[in-house]
Amino acid sequence: MPKKKKVAILYGGRSVEHGVSVNSARNIFEFIDKKKFEPVPIGISTTGKWYLTDGVSKNVEKGQPLALLLDPAKPGFIILSSGDRFKVDIIFPVLHGTDGEDGSIQGMIKAMDLPMVGTSVLGSSMAMNKIVAKRLLKEAGLPVTNFMTFRYDQKDKISFNAIAKELGTPFMLKSASLGSSVGVSKVKTKNDFKNAVEEAFKYDDEMIAEEYISGREIECAVLGNYPPEASYPGEVVISKNYEFYTFDAKYVDPDAVRIDVPAKLPKAIAEKIRKASVKAFEALHCEDFSRIDLFLDKKGNIYINEINSIPGFTNSSMYPVMWKERGVSFPDLITRLLNLAQERYDRSKRIERGFQSGLKF
């Protein structure tokens, strides 16, 4: 019988999405095929400390403190209390938001020379920053909403009237590099504006103002490499009690949304969304899996809103639900992701790391 691969499930993190990460990781730990894989839960506290935990727990600090063994020949971890060392075969980052989805952790894992599920450094950093992502998507010929960008040092000069003239009202204000609708506000009037600016800059040094699209919230799951494939789109139908798809609507209020999978769409529109989602995935150099969030207006126009390079795996998360509708169970989806990561890692070994030259040093 083949030896089980040890899979480090990396969760928590120094992010406003820490709790969402815990819930996602808990599902992956539960549904991973334990006949093929041995899950090793590693939690990162809100202060950035790493712990080997007993299962996936919100009480990360109750685990055993860890240090990283940064040796590409024998990458792994050290349990600080005992000095014991252990290694894993593959890492599955389930870290949403800052320091987890923006390329930071991905770069460290790459330096450890371990296989890793999900998008690497370049794609993670580009997808996480809404400003960079929109510019690249636009360059790729994909439809995005009209937008304006601002830095924190421009804060006192940002004009409601100038934005309203360019984008119309209402418009959206967002922190440039966050997810789960944290740091996001819908601005209708000048009275809303100041607080919305403060909220956006509370979490980031950059802010993006976007045209508001009155339409349907559509999501599409992308899986695989060479080439990737798209699920059938799903729809998030938001309660009229909410102005937009807020954090509470996503994760707190069980009555806030209805999930329609598959979405009720004309075939031509659904195919248009699927093709645009794959193109967006490739344009931002995503790998293994991502969820593409889109708007569909009343005229049938689609707009790419953003790309989530580590989509949620909570009980209410669309990514696994959309693949389940296509016949891919939660355990099978996790196995496919782990296999994709291993295949990509093996493929990367063809790349030379040295160069023979006449340089003397």
C-alpha positions as CSV (number, residue, x, y, z in Angstrom):
1,M,0.0,0.0,0.0
2,P,1.4,3.4,-1.0
3,K,2.7,5.5,1.9
4,K,0.4,8.3,2.9
5,K,1.5,11.8,2.0
6,K,1.7,14.2,4.9
7,V,-0.2,17.4,4.1
8,A,0.3,20.5,6.2
9,I,-3.0,22.4,6.3
10,L,-1.9,26.0,7.0
11,Y,-4.6,28.1,8.5
12,G,-5.5,31.2,10.6
13,G,-3.0,33.9,9.9
14,R,-2.4,37.6,10.7
15,S,-5.4,38.8,8.8
16,V,-8.9,40.2,9.3
17,E,-10.1,36.9,7.6
18,H,-8.5,34.7,10.3
19,G,-11.8,33.3,11.4
20,V,-12.9,32.5,7.8
21,S,-9.6,30.6,7.3
22,V,-10.3,28.5,10.4
23,N,-13.7,27.5,9.1
24,S,-12.3,26.6,5.7
25,A,-9.4,24.6,7.1
26,R,-11.8,22.7,9.4
27,N,-13.7,21.4,6.4
28,I,-10.5,20.4,4.5
29,F,-9.2,18.6,7.6
30,E,-12.6,16.8,7.9
31,F,-13.0,15.8,4.2
32,I,-9.5,15.1,3.1
33,D,-9.1,11.4,2.0
34,K,-7.3,10.0,5.1
35,K,-6.7,6.7,3.2
36,K,-4.3,8.7,0.9
37,F,-3.2,11.6,3.0
38,E,-2.2,12.4,6.6
39,P,-3.4,15.9,7.5
40,V,-1.0,17.9,9.7
41,P,-2.9,21.1,10.9
42,I,-0.6,24.1,11.4
43,G,-2.2,27.2,12.8
44,I,-0.9,30.7,12.6
45,S,-2.0,33.0,15.3
46,T,-3.3,36.6,14.8
47,T,0.2,37.7,16.0
48,G,1.9,35.6,13.4
49,K,3.2,32.7,15.6
50,W,3.0,29.1,14.2
51,Y,1.6,26.2,16.1
52,L,1.1,22.4,15.5
53,T,-2.5,22.0,16.6
54,D,-4.6,19.1,17.6
55,G,-7.1,19.2,14.7
56,V,-8.1,22.6,13.3
57,S,-8.9,24.8,16.2
58,K,-9.9,28.5,16.7
59,N,-7.6,28.3,19.8
60,V,-4.4,28.2,17.7
61,E,-2.2,29.2,20.6
62,K,-3.0,26.0,22.6
63,G,-1.0,24.1,20.1
64,Q,2.8,23.3,20.2
65,P,4.9,26.3,19.1
66,L,6.8,25.7,15.8
67,A,9.9,27.0,14.1
68,L,10.6,26.6,10.4
69,L,13.6,24.5,9.2
70,L,14.7,26.5,6.2
71,D,16.8,23.8,4.5
72,P,15.7,23.1,0.9
73,A,17.4,19.7,1.2
74,K,15.4,18.8,4.3
75,P,12.6,21.4,4.7
76,G,10.3,21.0,7.7
77,F,9.4,22.1,11.1
78,I,10.8,22.0,14.7
79,I,8.6,21.6,17.8
80,L,10.2,24.2,20.0
81,S,9.3,22.6,23.4
82,S,10.9,19.3,22.5
83,G,13.3,20.0,19.7
84,D,11.7,17.2,17.6
85,R,11.7,17.7,13.9
86,F,9.2,16.6,11.3
87,K,8.6,17.2,7.6
88,V,5.6,17.2,5.3
89,D,5.3,16.2,1.7
90,I,3.0,19.1,0.6
91,I,1.5,22.3,2.0
92,F,-2.1,23.3,1.5
93,P,-2.4,27.0,2.5
94,V,-5.9,27.9,3.5
95,L,-5.0,31.4,4.5
96,H,-7.4,34.2,3.3
97,G,-6.3,37.8,3.0
98,T,-3.2,39.6,4.1
99,D,0.0,37.6,4.6
100,G,-1.7,34.5,3.3
101,E,-3.2,35.2,-0.1
102,D,-0.9,38.0,-1.3
103,G,2.2,36.0,-2.2
104,S,3.9,36.4,1.2
105,I,3.5,32.8,2.5
106,Q,3.8,31.5,-1.1
107,G,7.3,32.9,-1.4
108,M,8.3,31.4,1.9
109,I,7.0,27.9,0.8
110,K,8.8,28.3,-2.5
111,A,12.0,29.0,-0.6
112,M,11.4,25.8,1.4
113,D,11.2,24.0,-1.9
114,L,7.9,22.1,-1.1
115,P,4.9,21.4,-3.3
116,M,2.1,23.8,-2.5
117,V,-1.6,23.9,-3.4
118,G,-2.6,27.0,-5.2
119,T,-1.3,30.0,-7.0
120,S,2.4,30.9,-6.5
121,V,4.0,34.3,-5.7
122,L,3.3,36.2,-8.9
123,G,-0.3,35.3,-9.4
124,S,-1.2,35.6,-5.7
125,S,0.2,39.1,-5.4
126,M,-1.5,40.3,-8.6
127,A,-4.9,38.8,-7.8
128,M,-4.9,40.1,-4.3
129,N,-4.4,43.7,-5.3
130,K,-7.6,44.9,-6.9
131,I,-5.9,47.8,-8.6
132,V,-3.2,45.7,-10.3
133,A,-5.7,42.9,-11.1
134,K,-8.2,45.3,-12.8
135,R,-5.4,46.9,-14.9
136,L,-4.2,43.5,-16.1
137,L,-7.7,42.2,-16.8
138,K,-8.4,45.3,-18.8
139,E,-5.2,44.9,-20.7
140,A,-6.2,41.3,-21.5
141,G,-9.4,42.6,-23.1
142,L,-11.7,41.4,-20.3
143,P,-14.6,43.6,-19.1
144,V,-14.1,45.4,-15.8
145,T,-16.0,48.2,-14.2
146,N,-14.8,51.8,-14.5
147,F,-12.5,52.6,-11.5
148,M,-10.3,55.2,-9.9
149,T,-7.4,54.6,-7.5
150,F,-6.0,56.6,-4.6
151,R,-3.0,56.4,-2.1
152,Y,-3.1,57.1,1.6
153,D,-1.0,60.2,1.1
154,Q,-3.7,61.6,-1.1
155,K,-6.4,61.0,1.5
156,D,-7.1,64.7,2.3
157,K,-7.4,65.6,-1.4
158,I,-9.9,62.9,-2.4
159,S,-13.1,64.5,-3.7
160,F,-16.6,63.0,-3.5
161,N,-17.7,65.2,-6.3
162,A,-14.8,64.2,-8.6
163,I,-15.5,60.5,-8.1
164,A,-19.3,60.9,-8.5
165,K,-18.7,62.8,-11.8
166,E,-16.4,60.1,-13.1
167,L,-18.3,57.0,-11.8
168,G,-21.8,58.1,-11.0
169,T,-23.6,57.4,-7.8
170,P,-23.8,55.2,-5.9
171,F,-20.2,53.9,-6.2
172,M,-18.1,51.5,-4.2
173,L,-15.0,52.2,-2.1
174,K,-12.7,49.3,-1.3
175,S,-9.4,48.6,0.4
176,A,-7.1,47.6,-2.4
177,S,-5.9,44.3,-1.0
178,L,-8.5,42.6,1.2
179,G,-11.2,40.0,0.7
180,S,-14.5,38.9,2.3
181,S,-15.9,42.5,1.8
182,V,-13.8,43.9,4.7
183,G,-13.0,47.5,4.1
184,V,-15.8,47.9,1.5
185,S,-18.5,50.5,1.5
186,K,-21.3,51.6,-0.8
187,V,-21.4,55.3,-1.1
188,K,-24.6,57.0,-2.1
189,T,-24.2,60.5,-0.8
190,K,-21.5,62.9,0.4
191,N,-22.5,62.1,3.9
192,D,-21.4,58.5,3.4
193,F,-18.1,59.4,1.9
194,K,-15.8,60.4,4.8
195,N,-16.5,57.2,6.8
196,A,-16.1,55.1,3.7
197,V,-12.7,56.5,3.0
198,E,-11.6,56.0,6.6
199,E,-12.8,52.4,6.5
200,A,-11.0,51.6,3.3
201,F,-7.7,53.2,4.4
202,K,-8.0,51.5,7.8
203,Y,-6.8,48.2,6.2
204,D,-4.6,49.4,3.4
205,D,-2.4,52.2,2.0
206,E,-4.3,52.1,-1.3
207,M,-8.0,52.5,-2.1
208,I,-10.1,51.8,-5.2
209,A,-13.3,53.5,-6.2
210,E,-15.5,51.5,-8.5
211,E,-18.6,52.0,-10.6
212,Y,-21.6,50.4,-9.0
213,I,-23.2,47.7,-11.1
214,S,-26.9,47.0,-10.5
215,G,-27.2,43.4,-11.4
216,R,-26.7,39.8,-10.4
217,E,-23.8,38.4,-8.4
218,I,-22.3,35.5,-10.4
219,E,-19.4,33.3,-9.4
220,C,-17.5,30.7,-11.4
221,A,-15.0,28.1,-10.1
222,V,-11.8,27.4,-12.1
223,L,-9.8,24.2,-11.6
224,G,-6.7,22.8,-13.1
225,N,-3.7,23.7,-15.3
226,Y,-2.7,23.1,-18.9
227,P,-5.5,24.0,-19.5
228,P,-7.8,25.0,-16.6
229,E,-11.5,24.3,-16.7
230,A,-14.5,26.2,-15.5
231,S,-17.5,25.0,-13.6
232,Y,-21.0,26.1,-14.5
233,P,-21.7,29.5,-12.9
234,G,-23.5,29.9,-9.6
235,E,-25.4,32.9,-8.3
236,V,-25.5,34.6,-4.9
237,V,-29.0,36.0,-4.4
238,I,-28.7,38.7,-1.6
239,S,-31.5,39.6,0.8
240,K,-32.9,43.0,0.3
241,N,-31.9,43.7,3.9
242,Y,-28.3,44.2,2.6
243,E,-27.0,46.9,0.3
244,F,-24.4,44.6,-1.1
245,Y,-22.6,41.3,-0.4
246,T,-21.2,42.3,3.0
247,F,-19.0,40.2,5.4
248,D,-22.0,39.5,7.6
249,A,-24.1,38.4,4.6
250,K,-21.3,36.1,3.6
251,Y,-20.5,34.5,6.9
252,V,-22.7,35.6,9.8
253,D,-26.4,35.8,8.8
254,P,-27.7,32.4,7.6
255,D,-30.7,34.1,6.0
256,A,-28.8,36.8,4.1
257,V,-28.3,35.0,0.8
258,R,-29.6,32.2,-1.3
259,I,-27.2,30.2,-3.3
260,D,-28.3,29.1,-6.8
261,V,-26.1,26.4,-8.2
262,P,-26.3,26.2,-11.1
263,A,-27.4,29.8,-11.8
264,K,-30.5,30.2,-13.9
265,L,-28.8,31.6,-17.0
266,P,-29.3,31.4,-20.8
267,K,-26.7,28.9,-22.2
268,A,-24.9,31.6,-24.2
269,I,-24.5,33.8,-21.2
270,A,-23.2,30.9,-19.1
271,E,-20.6,30.0,-21.7
272,K,-19.6,33.6,-22.0
273,I,-19.0,33.7,-18.2
274,R,-17.1,30.4,-18.2
275,K,-14.7,31.5,-21.0
276,A,-14.1,34.9,-19.4
277,S,-13.4,33.2,-16.1
278,V,-10.7,30.9,-17.6
279,K,-9.2,33.9,-19.5
280,A,-9.1,35.9,-16.2
281,F,-7.5,33.0,-14.4
282,E,-4.8,32.7,-17.0
283,A,-4.3,36.5,-17.3
284,L,-3.4,36.8,-13.6
285,H,-1.2,33.7,-13.7
286,C,-3.4,31.7,-11.3
287,E,-2.7,28.0,-10.7
288,D,-4.6,25.0,-9.5
289,F,-7.8,26.7,-8.4
290,S,-9.5,30.1,-8.1
291,R,-13.0,31.5,-7.8
292,I,-13.9,34.3,-10.3
293,D,-16.6,36.8,-9.1
294,L,-18.5,38.6,-11.7
295,F,-21.5,41.0,-12.2
296,L,-24.2,40.4,-14.8
297,D,-26.3,43.5,-15.6
298,K,-29.8,43.6,-17.0
299,K,-28.5,44.0,-20.5
300,G,-26.5,40.8,-20.4
301,N,-23.1,42.5,-20.0
302,I,-20.7,40.8,-17.7
303,Y,-17.9,42.4,-15.6
304,I,-15.1,40.6,-13.8
305,N,-15.2,41.9,-10.2
306,E,-12.3,40.0,-8.7
307,I,-10.4,36.8,-8.4
308,N,-10.0,34.8,-5.2
309,S,-6.8,32.7,-5.5
310,I,-7.7,30.9,-2.2
311,P,-11.4,30.6,-2.3
312,G,-13.3,29.7,0.8
313,F,-14.1,26.1,1.8
314,T,-16.6,26.9,4.5
315,N,-20.0,25.3,4.6
316,S,-21.5,28.3,2.7
317,S,-18.6,28.7,0.2
318,M,-19.5,28.6,-3.5
319,Y,-16.3,27.0,-4.8
320,P,-16.8,23.4,-3.5
321,V,-20.6,23.7,-4.1
322,M,-20.1,24.6,-7.8
323,W,-17.8,21.6,-8.3
324,K,-20.2,19.3,-6.4
325,E,-22.9,20.3,-8.9
326,R,-20.5,19.1,-11.6
327,G,-20.1,15.7,-9.9
328,V,-16.9,16.4,-8.0
329,S,-17.3,15.6,-4.3
330,F,-15.5,17.6,-1.5
331,P,-13.0,14.7,-0.8
332,D,-12.4,14.3,-4.6
333,L,-11.9,18.0,-5.0
334,I,-9.3,18.1,-2.3
335,T,-7.5,15.1,-3.8
336,R,-7.5,16.7,-7.2
337,L,-6.0,19.9,-5.8
338,L,-3.2,18.0,-4.0
339,N,-2.4,16.1,-7.2
340,L,-2.4,19.2,-9.2
341,A,0.1,20.8,-6.8
342,Q,2.4,17.8,-6.9
343,E,2.3,17.6,-10.7
344,R,3.1,21.3,-11.0
345,Y,6.0,20.9,-8.5
346,D,7.4,17.9,-10.4
347,R,7.1,19.8,-13.7
348,S,9.0,22.8,-12.2
349,K,12.1,20.6,-11.6
350,R,13.0,20.9,-15.3
351,I,13.9,24.6,-14.8
352,E,17.6,25.1,-14.3
353,R,18.7,26.9,-11.1
354,G,22.4,27.4,-12.0
355,F,24.3,28.9,-14.9
356,Q,27.8,28.0,-16.1
357,S,29.8,31.0,-17.0
358,G,33.3,32.4,-16.9
359,L,32.5,34.6,-13.9
360,K,35.0,34.3,-11.1
361,F,33.8,34.8,-7.5
